[in-house]
Each structure stands twice: as structure tokens, then as C-alpha cells.
Amino acid sequence: MSQESVPEQEGAHELTASQQGPPKGLLQQMDELMAALNADLTQLDADLQQSASAGDTAPPAPRPPVDDESTRF
């Protein structure tokens, strides 16, 4: 045998030609990635807002004193 056999990765390239469609342009790929990122960030924001509203029952932490010349005696 003059050609080496290379095992294919399972699941990585199992799409048929009809499922793949035409190759996507770089701009379309960027748009899809940005849309996915935006969806992830929106979900993260919703999760953070929900966890922040659940933690509103605790009193706020005390503020450190301000080092201001006008408040010294």
C-alpha cells in the first residue's frame, strides 16, 4: 500500500452533501457566531439578574470611610 489510511473522526464529518449546503462566506459565519454569542450573553445576563434579585434580601455591606480632608476634626 502506498497510501496510508487515516481514521476518520466519528461524528465530525458525518453530514451528507445535502445537509452541508453551499460553503458559507466569512461574513455569514461571523454573523452566525455573533448571533450565538449575543444569545449566550443574553442568557447569562438573565441568569445574573435572577441571582441578584434573589440575593436582595441581605442588607448591603457597610461602605468604607471616605478619606476626605473636610471630614477630619
N, CA, C and O atoms as CSV, one atom per row, in Angstrom:
chain,resi,resn,atom,element,x,y,z
A,1,MET,N,N,0.826,-1.185,0.000
A,1,MET,CA,C,0.000,0.000,0.000
A,1,MET,C,C,0.865,1.241,0.000
A,1,MET,O,O,1.758,1.383,0.835
A,2,SER,N,N,0.609,2.127,-0.918
A,2,SER,CA,C,1.377,3.360,-0.966
A,2,SER,C,C,0.686,4.488,-0.219
A,2,SER,O,O,1.329,5.471,0.150
A,3,GLN,N,N,-0.609,4.362,0.008
A,3,GLN,CA,C,-1.339,5.397,0.741
A,3,GLN,C,C,-1.616,4.913,2.157
A,3,GLN,O,O,-2.010,3.768,2.379
A,4,GLU,N,N,-1.400,5.811,3.103
A,4,GLU,CA,C,-1.690,5.467,4.489
A,4,GLU,C,C,-3.167,5.690,4.760
A,4,GLU,O,O,-3.765,6.649,4.272
A,5,SER,N,N,-3.738,4.805,5.532
A,5,SER,CA,C,-5.142,5.005,5.876
A,5,SER,C,C,-5.226,5.872,7.136
A,5,SER,O,O,-4.548,5.622,8.132
A,6,VAL,N,N,-6.069,6.886,7.062
A,6,VAL,CA,C,-6.247,7.803,8.167
A,6,VAL,C,C,-7.642,7.584,8.726
A,6,VAL,O,O,-8.627,7.739,8.005
A,7,PRO,N,N,-7.739,7.225,10.000
A,7,PRO,CA,C,-9.077,7.015,10.563
A,7,PRO,C,C,-9.838,8.339,10.649
A,7,PRO,O,O,-9.291,9.367,11.048
A,8,GLU,N,N,-11.113,8.283,10.262
A,8,GLU,CA,C,-11.937,9.483,10.311
A,8,GLU,C,C,-12.463,9.679,11.720
A,8,GLU,O,O,-12.730,8.715,12.437
A,9,GLN,N,N,-12.608,10.933,12.107
A,9,GLN,CA,C,-13.165,11.236,13.420
A,9,GLN,C,C,-14.663,10.984,13.374
A,9,GLN,O,O,-15.353,11.430,12.457
A,10,GLU,N,N,-15.153,10.269,14.363
A,10,GLU,CA,C,-16.573,9.943,14.392
A,10,GLU,C,C,-17.387,11.178,14.756
A,10,GLU,O,O,-17.046,11.905,15.689
A,11,GLY,N,N,-18.450,11.405,14.021
A,11,GLY,CA,C,-19.346,12.498,14.319
A,11,GLY,C,C,-18.916,13.842,13.768
A,11,GLY,O,O,-19.746,14.744,13.658
A,12,ALA,N,N,-17.672,14.005,13.424
A,12,ALA,CA,C,-17.187,15.311,12.978
A,12,ALA,C,C,-17.589,15.605,11.538
A,12,ALA,O,O,-17.924,16.743,11.209
A,13,HIS,N,N,-17.557,14.598,10.685
A,13,HIS,CA,C,-17.830,14.824,9.270
A,13,HIS,C,C,-18.881,13.852,8.751
A,13,HIS,O,O,-18.713,13.289,7.669
A,14,GLU,N,N,-19.946,13.647,9.488
A,14,GLU,CA,C,-20.950,12.681,9.079
A,14,GLU,C,C,-22.114,13.311,8.328
A,14,GLU,O,O,-23.091,12.618,8.041
A,15,LEU,N,N,-22.049,14.583,8.002
A,15,LEU,CA,C,-23.123,15.230,7.262
A,15,LEU,C,C,-23.046,14.828,5.802
A,15,LEU,O,O,-21.960,14.706,5.236
A,16,THR,N,N,-24.211,14.624,5.197
A,16,THR,CA,C,-24.230,14.319,3.779
A,16,THR,C,C,-24.114,15.616,2.994
A,16,THR,O,O,-24.207,16.700,3.571
A,17,ALA,N,N,-23.917,15.521,1.710
A,17,ALA,CA,C,-23.753,16.707,0.878
A,17,ALA,C,C,-25.004,17.580,0.905
A,17,ALA,O,O,-24.899,18.804,0.823
A,18,SER,N,N,-26.186,16.973,1.019
A,18,SER,CA,C,-27.422,17.762,1.044
A,18,SER,C,C,-27.584,18.510,2.365
A,18,SER,O,O,-28.236,19.553,2.402
A,19,GLN,N,N,-27.005,17.999,3.441
A,19,GLN,CA,C,-27.094,18.664,4.737
A,19,GLN,C,C,-26.084,19.805,4.848
A,19,GLN,O,O,-26.333,20.776,5.563
A,20,GLN,N,N,-24.972,19.707,4.168
A,20,GLN,CA,C,-23.926,20.716,4.281
A,20,GLN,C,C,-24.299,21.995,3.552
A,20,GLN,O,O,-24.043,23.084,4.066
A,21,GLY,N,N,-24.886,21.899,2.392
A,21,GLY,CA,C,-25.233,23.075,1.615
A,21,GLY,C,C,-23.983,23.717,1.028
A,21,GLY,O,O,-22.883,23.174,1.139
A,22,PRO,N,N,-24.161,24.877,0.401
A,22,PRO,CA,C,-23.002,25.545,-0.187
A,22,PRO,C,C,-22.090,26.091,0.901
A,22,PRO,O,O,-22.544,26.357,2.014
A,23,PRO,N,N,-20.821,26.258,0.593
A,23,PRO,CA,C,-19.907,26.799,1.607
A,23,PRO,C,C,-20.326,28.209,2.007
A,23,PRO,O,O,-20.758,29.005,1.174
A,24,LYS,N,N,-20.191,28.499,3.289
A,24,LYS,CA,C,-20.584,29.801,3.812
A,24,LYS,C,C,-19.434,30.780,3.647
A,24,LYS,O,O,-18.261,30.418,3.738
A,25,GLY,N,N,-19.801,32.019,3.403
A,25,GLY,CA,C,-18.795,33.059,3.335
A,25,GLY,C,C,-18.364,33.461,4.737
A,25,GLY,O,O,-19.042,33.159,5.719
A,26,LEU,N,N,-17.252,34.131,4.816
A,26,LEU,CA,C,-16.709,34.550,6.093
A,26,LEU,C,C,-17.675,35.483,6.823
A,26,LEU,O,O,-17.841,35.370,8.037
A,27,LEU,N,N,-18.303,36.390,6.106
A,27,LEU,CA,C,-19.235,37.327,6.728
A,27,LEU,C,C,-20.437,36.593,7.326
A,27,LEU,O,O,-20.892,36.931,8.420
A,28,GLN,N,N,-20.945,35.601,6.617
A,28,GLN,CA,C,-22.083,34.833,7.137
A,28,GLN,C,C,-21.676,34.048,8.379
A,28,GLN,O,O,-22.438,33.970,9.344
A,29,GLN,N,N,-20.486,33.472,8.358
A,29,GLN,CA,C,-20.002,32.746,9.530
A,29,GLN,C,C,-19.855,33.682,10.724
A,29,GLN,O,O,-20.212,33.324,11.846
A,30,MET,N,N,-19.329,34.880,10.481
A,30,MET,CA,C,-19.172,35.866,11.554
A,30,MET,C,C,-20.534,36.276,12.107
A,30,MET,O,O,-20.696,36.396,13.322
A,31,ASP,N,N,-21.514,36.490,11.231
A,31,ASP,CA,C,-22.857,36.854,11.675
A,31,ASP,C,C,-23.459,35.762,12.554
A,31,ASP,O,O,-24.078,36.055,13.577
A,32,GLU,N,N,-23.279,34.511,12.158
A,32,GLU,CA,C,-23.825,33.402,12.936
A,32,GLU,C,C,-23.138,33.292,14.295
A,32,GLU,O,O,-23.788,33.043,15.310
A,33,LEU,N,N,-21.834,33.476,14.305
A,33,LEU,CA,C,-21.101,33.422,15.568
A,33,LEU,C,C,-21.505,34.567,16.492
A,33,LEU,O,O,-21.653,34.368,17.697
A,34,MET,N,N,-21.684,35.764,15.935
A,34,MET,CA,C,-22.098,36.913,16.739
A,34,MET,C,C,-23.509,36.708,17.282
A,34,MET,O,O,-23.790,37.082,18.421
A,35,ALA,N,N,-24.389,36.126,16.493
A,35,ALA,CA,C,-25.750,35.855,16.959
A,35,ALA,C,C,-25.728,34.836,18.102
A,35,ALA,O,O,-26.459,34.983,19.082
A,36,ALA,N,N,-24.900,33.819,17.975
A,36,ALA,CA,C,-24.789,32.822,19.039
A,36,ALA,C,C,-24.188,33.442,20.301
A,36,ALA,O,O,-24.636,33.149,21.409
A,37,LEU,N,N,-23.182,34.291,20.139
A,37,LEU,CA,C,-22.571,34.969,21.279
A,37,LEU,C,C,-23.575,35.885,21.959
A,37,LEU,O,O,-23.652,35.924,23.187
A,38,ASN,N,N,-24.345,36.621,21.166
A,38,ASN,CA,C,-25.359,37.513,21.712
A,38,ASN,C,C,-26.410,36.727,22.503
A,38,ASN,O,O,-26.836,37.164,23.572
A,39,ALA,N,N,-26.824,35.583,21.986
A,39,ALA,CA,C,-27.796,34.750,22.693
A,39,ALA,C,C,-27.217,34.242,24.014
A,39,ALA,O,O,-27.908,34.220,25.032
A,40,ASP,N,N,-25.946,33.836,23.993
A,40,ASP,CA,C,-25.305,33.368,25.220
A,40,ASP,C,C,-25.200,34.488,26.247
A,40,ASP,O,O,-25.459,34.268,27.430
A,41,LEU,N,N,-24.824,35.685,25.808
A,41,LEU,CA,C,-24.705,36.820,26.724
A,41,LEU,C,C,-26.058,37.238,27.279
A,41,LEU,O,O,-26.160,37.622,28.444
A,42,THR,N,N,-27.087,37.167,26.460
A,42,THR,CA,C,-28.433,37.496,26.924
A,42,THR,C,C,-28.870,36.510,28.002
A,42,THR,O,O,-29.457,36.905,29.009
A,43,GLN,N,N,-28.583,35.232,27.791
A,43,GLN,CA,C,-28.934,34.219,28.783
A,43,GLN,C,C,-28.130,34.419,30.065
A,43,GLN,O,O,-28.675,34.285,31.160
A,44,LEU,N,N,-26.857,34.734,29.945
A,44,LEU,CA,C,-26.015,34.980,31.109
A,44,LEU,C,C,-26.527,36.179,31.892
A,44,LEU,O,O,-26.582,36.140,33.121
A,45,ASP,N,N,-26.903,37.244,31.191
A,45,ASP,CA,C,-27.439,38.434,31.841
A,45,ASP,C,C,-28.726,38.096,32.586
A,45,ASP,O,O,-28.920,38.549,33.714
A,46,ALA,N,N,-29.600,37.315,31.977
A,46,ALA,CA,C,-30.844,36.920,32.635
A,46,ALA,C,C,-30.556,36.100,33.884
A,46,ALA,O,O,-31.202,36.286,34.915
A,47,ASP,N,N,-29.590,35.196,33.795
A,47,ASP,CA,C,-29.227,34.383,34.955
A,47,ASP,C,C,-28.663,35.249,36.078
A,47,ASP,O,O,-28.995,35.049,37.246
A,48,LEU,N,N,-27.808,36.216,35.721
A,48,LEU,CA,C,-27.223,37.098,36.732
A,48,LEU,C,C,-28.277,37.996,37.368
A,48,LEU,O,O,-28.249,38.224,38.577
A,49,GLN,N,N,-29.206,38.506,36.561
A,49,GLN,CA,C,-30.268,39.342,37.099
A,49,GLN,C,C,-31.137,38.536,38.061
A,49,GLN,O,O,-31.547,39.043,39.105
A,50,GLN,N,N,-31.414,37.302,37.714
A,50,GLN,CA,C,-32.239,36.443,38.566
A,50,GLN,C,C,-31.516,36.149,39.876
A,50,GLN,O,O,-32.133,36.197,40.940
A,51,SER,N,N,-30.224,35.846,39.819
A,51,SER,CA,C,-29.492,35.545,41.044
A,51,SER,C,C,-29.303,36.800,41.889
A,51,SER,O,O,-29.272,36.712,43.116
A,52,ALA,N,N,-29.178,37.965,41.258
A,52,ALA,CA,C,-29.037,39.210,42.005
A,52,ALA,C,C,-30.333,39.568,42.706
A,52,ALA,O,O,-30.308,40.043,43.841
A,53,SER,N,N,-31.460,39.352,42.056
A,53,SER,CA,C,-32.742,39.671,42.680
A,53,SER,C,C,-33.058,38.689,43.798
A,53,SER,O,O,-33.771,39.046,44.736
A,54,ALA,N,N,-32.557,37.481,43.728
A,54,ALA,CA,C,-32.765,36.505,44.794
A,54,ALA,C,C,-31.920,36.853,46.017
A,54,ALA,O,O,-32.280,36.495,47.138
A,55,GLY,N,N,-30.808,37.542,45.813
A,55,GLY,CA,C,-29.920,37.909,46.912
A,55,GLY,C,C,-30.213,39.280,47.483
A,55,GLY,O,O,-29.441,39.758,48.314
A,56,ASP,N,N,-31.300,39.944,47.077
A,56,ASP,CA,C,-31.614,41.285,47.555
A,56,ASP,C,C,-32.097,41.302,48.997
A,56,ASP,O,O,-32.234,42.384,49.569
A,57,THR,N,N,-32.358,40.168,49.602
A,57,THR,CA,C,-32.873,40.143,50.962
A,57,THR,C,C,-31.791,40.440,51.986
A,57,THR,O,O,-32.111,40.823,53.111
A,58,ALA,N,N,-30.536,40.278,51.640
A,58,ALA,CA,C,-29.440,40.551,52.568
A,58,ALA,C,C,-29.174,42.058,52.614
A,58,ALA,O,O,-29.297,42.743,51.599
A,59,PRO,N,N,-28.809,42.571,53.790
A,59,PRO,CA,C,-28.503,44.004,53.866
A,59,PRO,C,C,-27.216,44.315,53.106
A,59,PRO,O,O,-26.343,43.454,52.991
A,60,PRO,N,N,-27.090,45.527,52.592
A,60,PRO,CA,C,-25.865,45.862,51.856
A,60,PRO,C,C,-24.661,45.911,52.791
A,60,PRO,O,O,-24.796,46.184,53.984
A,61,ALA,N,N,-23.516,45.651,52.247
A,61,ALA,CA,C,-22.280,45.690,53.027
A,61,ALA,C,C,-21.980,47.130,53.422
A,61,ALA,O,O,-22.276,48.051,52.661
A,62,PRO,N,N,-21.392,47.340,54.611
A,62,PRO,CA,C,-21.074,48.709,55.014
A,62,PRO,C,C,-20.018,49.316,54.095
A,62,PRO,O,O,-19.111,48.628,53.625
A,63,ARG,N,N,-20.153,50.608,53.852
A,63,ARG,CA,C,-19.205,51.299,52.983
A,63,ARG,C,C,-17.983,51.693,53.782
A,63,ARG,O,O,-18.110,52.070,54.946
A,64,PRO,N,N,-16.809,51.618,53.196
A,64,PRO,CA,C,-15.608,52.050,53.917
A,64,PRO,C,C,-15.636,53.568,54.101
A,64,PRO,O,O,-16.239,54.281,53.298
A,65,PRO,N,N,-14.991,54.056,55.147
A,65,PRO,CA,C,-14.988,55.509,55.361
A,65,PRO,C,C,-14.241,56.228,54.249
A,65,PRO,O,O,-13.273,55.715,53.688
A,66,VAL,N,N,-14.710,57.414,53.951
A,66,VAL,CA,C,-14.092,58.216,52.909
A,66,VAL,C,C,-12.962,59.021,53.536
A,66,VAL,O,O,-13.159,59.673,54.561
A,67,ASP,N,N,-11.801,58.981,52.938
A,67,ASP,CA,C,-10.654,59.732,53.452
A,67,ASP,C,C,-10.697,61.113,52.814
A,67,ASP,O,O,-10.115,61.350,51.755
A,68,ASP,N,N,-11.400,62.017,53.486
A,68,ASP,CA,C,-11.588,63.368,52.958
A,68,ASP,C,C,-11.096,64.368,53.994
A,68,ASP,O,O,-11.384,64.223,55.182
A,69,GLU,N,N,-10.368,65.362,53.562
A,69,GLU,CA,C,-9.816,66.369,54.464
A,69,GLU,C,C,-10.914,67.157,55.166
A,69,GLU,O,O,-10.716,67.564,56.311
A,70,SER,N,N,-12.050,67.388,54.542
A,70,SER,CA,C,-13.105,68.208,55.136
A,70,SER,C,C,-13.813,67.503,56.277
A,70,SER,O,O,-14.478,68.164,57.075
A,71,THR,N,N,-13.696,66.164,56.386
A,71,THR,CA,C,-14.373,65.449,57.464
A,71,THR,C,C,-13.496,65.264,58.693
A,71,THR,O,O,-13.981,64.775,59.713
A,72,ARG,N,N,-12.232,65.633,58.633
A,72,ARG,CA,C,-11.339,65.494,59.788
A,72,ARG,C,C,-11.532,66.652,60.746
A,72,ARG,O,O,-11.801,67.775,60.321
A,73,PHE,N,N,-11.395,66.385,62.044
A,73,PHE,CA,C,-11.552,67.425,63.069
A,73,PHE,C,C,-10.237,67.927,63.562
A,73,PHE,O,O,-10.195,68.804,64.425
